Amino acid sequence: MILGIDQIDRNQWEGLLESSSTATFFQSEACYEFYDSLSFMDPFVFAVADCGQLKGAIIGYVQKEKNPIKQFFTKRAIIPGGALLADDISGESLRELLDACKAGLRKKAIYIEMRNFNDYSAHRDVFDQCGFEYCPHLNFHINTSSMDVVQENLGKSRKRDIRTSFRDGAEIVENPTLDDVRSYYSILKNLYAMKVKTPLFPFEFFEKLFVSGLGIYRLVKVDDEIVGGTLCVAQKGKALYEWFACGKDGAFKSIFPSTVATFSGIKYAALHGFPLFDMMGAGKPSEGYGVRDFKAKFGGTLVEHGRFLHVSAPFFYSIGRLGVKLLKMAK
């Protein structure tokens, strides 16, 4: 039986988050409510129950663009973390859930993309049968069961960069102000404009994560100036997820803001009972990716949990991909 947001038993939802091997913060009710609070997101939930017991849920959003032409060609449904599935979900229930997701989003999005943070290999055949193509995508998982483990796995160059950064004046801002977050956003926005070449969420996203307390900000300061930072979210007892990180790298001789920022997130995870630090993506295996090289030196395990892609409008999807390619090629 397919359930809408108003039909889901909240206790069962929480219970599934605690028991599922595919659970992440991004499938939680708190995350859904955060999406729902944003003016530029249209969130959705699809869920399936079997004999009255919740067996799976898909939580994500369709981003609203201000430009109607851009919205028409780029409307996409993003499902961070992938599907939340009971470990004993049947193939029939999963097919029912995926078919409901496709039907519910067909007129709202050109394509649906599930960005998996866990292993879905046991369900690959069902996803394929339902029209969700598996696309290889890498990630790094860092063991943060203790600081001893973190230090043992950390690369030598990273240890050196962290040591010299703190020696020469870098500080971690553990309880930033909203103005500090605004300075951090300015650095991140410049990074996306100059290097990443993909759209960044408006400041509203970062402000509401700050105000709600869902966002864990660890910012880097040098001489009273914010020079970088990381933004993380947490799944209690399971993982800390690094959603965004940036820094004014190259602005100092021996201070490495991005390295210090990410390390501060890793340290936070180790000291606050999160056994895993999820770096949320390291690109496609077939493509060179500078960020992957950066992340590799923190001593994590390279994993490939991939993404599931369903294209409901192939023509417009092709046009959108071309537009993104041209944007990234532009200087």
DALIN-V269010 format. One record per pair of residues at least 24 apart in sequence whose C-alpha atoms are under 8 Angstrom apart, sorted by the first residue. I is the first residue (numbers start at 1). GAP is how many residues later the second one is. D is the distance in Angstrom with one decimal. If there is no record, write none. Layout:
# DALIN-V269010
I&GAP&D / I&GAP&D
This chain:
# DALIN-V269010
1&47&5.5 / 1&48&5.2 / 1&49&6.5 / 1&95&8.0 / 2&44&7.1 / 2&45&5.6 / 2&46&4.5 / 2&47&6.5 / 2&94&7.5 / 2&95&6.9 / 2&98&7.4 / 3&43&6.3 / 3&44&5.0 / 3&45&5.8 / 3&46&7.2 / 4&41&6.5 / 4&42&5.9 / 4&43&6.5 / 5&39&8.0 / 5&40&5.9 / 5&41&7.3 / 5&42&7.9 / 8&39&7.5 / 8&46&7.8 / 9&45&7.9 / 12&41&7.4 / 12&42&6.2 / 13&41&7.1 / 16&38&7.4 / 16&39&7.6 / 16&68&7.8 / 16&69&7.7 / 16&70&6.5 / 17&67&7.5 / 19&67&7.4 / 20&64&7.1 / 20&65&6.2 / 20&66&5.2 / 20&67&5.9 / 21&64&7.8 / 21&65&7.7 / 21&66&6.6 / 21&97&7.6 / 22&60&7.8 / 22&61&7.3 / 22&62&5.7 / 22&63&6.3 / 22&95&7.7 / 22&96&5.5 / 22&97&7.2 / 22&98&7.9 / 23&58&7.9 / 23&61&5.6 / 23&62&7.6 / 24&57&6.1 / 24&60&7.8 / 24&93&7.7 / 24&211&5.9 / 24&215&7.8 / 25&56&7.9 / 25&208&7.1 / 25&209&6.0 / 25&210&4.8 / 26&33&7.4 / 26&54&6.0 / 26&55&5.8 / 27&30&7.7 / 27&31&7.1 / 27&32&5.6 / 27&33&8.0 / 27&53&8.0 / 27&54&7.0 / 27&56&7.5 / 27&57&6.4 / 28&31&8.0 / 32&27&6.8 / 32&28&7.4 / 34&174&7.8 / 34&175&7.7 / 35&26&7.1 / 38&166&7.2 / 38&167&6.8 / 40&24&4.8 / 40&25&6.9 / 46&51&6.9 / 46&54&7.1 / 46&55&6.2 / 47&50&6.4 / 48&45&6.6 / 48&46&7.8 / 48&48&7.4 / 48&49&5.8 / 49&44&7.6 / 50&43&7.3 / 54&32&8.0 / 55&30&6.0 / 55&31&5.0 / 55&33&7.9 / 55&34&5.7 / 55&38&7.6 / 56&27&7.2 / 56&28&5.4 / 56&29&4.3 / 56&30&5.9 / 56&33&7.3 / 56&37&8.0 / 56&38&7.3 / 56&41&7.3 / 57&26&6.1 / 57&27&5.1 / 57&28&6.6 / 57&40&7.5 / 58&24&7.3 / 58&25&4.9 / 58&26&6.2 / 58&39&8.0 / 58&43&7.7 / 59&24&7.3 / 62&46&7.5 / 62&47&7.1 / 73&37&7.8 / 73&243&6.0 / 73&244&7.5 / 73&246&7.2 / 73&247&5.8 / 74&36&7.2 / 74&243&7.7 / 74&246&5.8 / 75&33&7.2 / 75&34&5.0 / 75&35&5.8 / 75&36&7.6 / 76&32&7.7 / 76&33&4.6 / 76&34&5.6 / 76&35&5.3 / 76&36&6.1 / 76&37&7.7 / 77&28&7.5 / 77&31&7.9 / 77&32&5.7 / 77&33&7.8 / 77&34&6.3 / 77&35&4.7 / 77&36&6.3 / 78&34&6.1 / 78&35&5.1 / 78&36&6.2 / 78&37&7.6 / 79&33&7.7 / 79&34&6.1 / 79&35&4.6 / 79&36&6.0 / 80&34&6.2 / 80&35&5.0 / 80&36&6.9 / 80&37&8.0 / 81&33&7.0 / 81&34&5.4 / 81&35&4.8 / 81&36&5.0 / 81&37&7.5 / 82&32&4.9 / 82&33&5.3 / 82&34&4.4 / 82&35&6.7 / 82&36&7.8 / 82&225&7.9 / 83&31&7.4 / 83&33&7.8 / 91&32&7.9 / 91&35&6.6 / 94&32&7.3 / 95&31&6.6 / 95&32&7.6 / 95&35&6.6 / 98&29&7.6 / 98&32&6.7 / 99&31&6.8 / 106&206&6.2 / 109&203&7.5 / 110&201&6.3 / 110&202&5.5 / 110&203&5.0 / 110&204&7.6 / 110&206&6.8 / 110&207&6.1 / 111&198&7.1 / 111&199&5.6 / 111&200&4.3 / 111&201&5.5 / 111&202&6.9 / 111&206&7.0 / 112&197&5.8 / 112&198&5.1 / 112&199&6.4 / 112&200&7.9 / 113&194&6.8 / 113&195&5.7 / 113&196&4.7 / 113&197&6.6 / 114&193&5.4 / 114&194&5.0 / 114&195&6.5 / 115&191&6.9 / 115&192&4.8 / 115&193&6.9 / 116&189&5.8 / 116&190&5.9 / 116&191&5.5 / 116&192&7.7 / 117&163&7.2 / 117&188&6.3 / 118&187&5.9 / 119&186&5.4 / 120&185&7.0 / 127&181&7.7 / 131&179&6.0 / 132&176&5.4 / 132&177&5.0 / 132&178&4.7 / 133&175&5.4 / 133&176&5.0 / 133&177&6.3 / 134&172&6.7 / 134&173&5.8 / 134&174&4.7 / 134&175&6.5 / 135&171&5.5 / 135&172&5.1 / 135&173&6.1 / 135&174&7.1 / 136&148&6.2 / 136&149&6.8 / 136&168&6.6 / 136&169&7.2 / 136&170&4.4 / 136&171&6.4 / 137&144&7.4 / 137&145&7.2 / 137&146&5.7 / 137&147&4.6 / 137&148&6.4 / 137&167&5.7 / 137&168&6.5 / 137&169&4.1 / 137&170&6.4 / 138&143&5.9 / 138&144&4.9 / 138&145&5.5 / 138&146&6.0 / 138&147&6.5 / 138&164&6.9 / 138&165&5.7 / 138&166&4.5 / 138&167&6.7 / 138&168&6.5 / 139&139&7.8 / 139&140&6.5 / 139&141&6.1 / 139&142&4.3 / 139&143&4.6 / 139&144&7.3 / 139&163&5.8 / 139&164&5.3 / 139&165&6.2 / 139&166&7.6 / 140&138&6.4 / 140&139&5.6 / 140&140&7.3 / 140&141&6.9 / 140&142&6.8 / 140&155&7.3 / 140&156&7.4 / 140&160&5.5 / 140&161&5.4 / 140&162&4.7 / 140&163&6.0 / 141&135&6.6 / 141&136&5.9 / 141&137&5.0 / 141&138&6.4 / 141&159&5.1 / 141&160&5.2 / 141&161&6.6 / 141&162&7.2 / 142&124&7.9 / 142&134&5.7 / 142&135&5.0 / 142&136&6.5 / 142&137&7.8 / 142&156&7.7 / 142&157&6.7 / 142&158&4.1 / 142&159&6.2 / 143&132&6.1 / 143&133&5.2 / 143&134&6.6 / 143&157&6.8 / 144&122&6.8 / 144&123&7.7 / 144&125&6.2 / 144&126&4.6 / 144&130&6.6 / 144&131&4.7 / 144&132&5.2 / 144&133&6.3 / 145&125&5.8 / 145&128&7.3 / 145&129&6.8 / 145&130&4.3 / 145&131&7.0 / 146&124&5.1 / 146&125&7.2 / 146&129&7.7 / 147&120&6.9 / 147&123&5.7 / 147&124&7.3 / 150&116&7.8 / 150&117&7.8 / 150&120&7.7 / 150&149&7.7 / 153&145&7.1 / 153&146&4.6 / 153&147&7.4 / 154&143&6.6 / 154&144&4.9 / 154&145&4.7 / 155&142&5.1 / 155&143&5.8 / 155&144&6.0 / 157&140&7.6 / 158&101&7.2 / 158&139&6.4 / 158&140&6.8 / 161&93&7.3 / 161&94&7.1 / 161&95&6.4 / 161&98&7.4 / 162&93&7.8 / 162&94&7.2 / 162&97&6.8 / 162&98&5.8 / 162&101&8.0 / 164&90&6.0 / 164&91&6.5 / 165&89&5.9 / 165&90&4.1 / 165&91&6.0 / 165&92&7.7 / 165&95&7.3 / 166&89&7.5 / 168&86&7.1 / 168&87&6.8 / 169&53&5.9 / 169&54&7.2 / 169&86&7.9 / 170&50&6.6 / 170&51&5.8 / 170&52&5.0 / 170&85&6.9 / 170&87&7.8 / 171&49&5.6 / 171&50&5.1 / 171&51&6.4 / 172&46&6.5 / 172&47&5.7 / 172&48&4.8 / 172&49&6.3 / 172&89&7.9 / 172&92&7.4 / 173&45&5.9 / 173&46&5.0 / 173&47&6.0 / 173&48&6.7 / 174&43&7.0 / 174&44&5.4 / 174&45&6.9 / 175&42&7.5 / 175&43&7.7 / 176&41&7.3 / 176&42&7.8 / 176&43&7.2 / 178&29&7.2 / 178&32&7.5 / 180&39&7.9 / 180&46&6.6 / 181&25&7.6 / 181&26&7.5 / 183&43&6.3 / 184&35&7.4 / 184&42&6.5 / 184&43&7.2 / 184&44&6.0 / 184&45&6.5 / 187&40&7.5 / 187&41&7.0 / 187&59&6.9 / 187&60&6.7 / 187&61&7.1 / 188&57&7.5 / 188&58&5.8 / 188&59&7.6 / 191&55&7.4 / 194&137&7.9 / 196&132&7.5 / 197&130&6.4 / 197&131&5.1 / 198&126&7.5 / 198&129&7.8 / 198&130&7.5 / 218&43&6.6 / 218&46&6.6 / 218&47&6.7 / 219&42&6.4 / 220&37&6.4 / 220&40&7.2 / 220&41&6.2 / 227&30&6.3 / 228&29&5.4 / 228&30&6.1 / 228&33&6.5 / 229&28&7.3 / 229&29&6.7 / 229&31&8.0 / 229&32&4.7 / 229&33&7.4 / 230&31&5.4 / 230&32&6.1 / 230&35&6.8 / 232&33&7.3 / 236&38&7.3 / 237&36&6.2 / 237&37&5.5 / 237&38&7.3 / 238&36&5.5 / 238&37&6.1 / 238&38&6.5 / 239&30&7.6 / 239&35&5.1 / 239&36&6.2 / 239&37&4.6 / 239&38&5.7 / 239&39&6.7 / 240&29&6.1 / 240&34&6.2 / 240&36&6.4 / 240&37&5.0 / 240&38&6.1 / 241&36&6.0 / 241&37&4.8 / 241&38&6.2 / 241&39&6.6 / 242&35&7.5 / 242&36&6.2 / 242&37&5.2 / 242&38&6.3 / 243&36&7.6 / 243&37&6.6 / 263&35&7.8
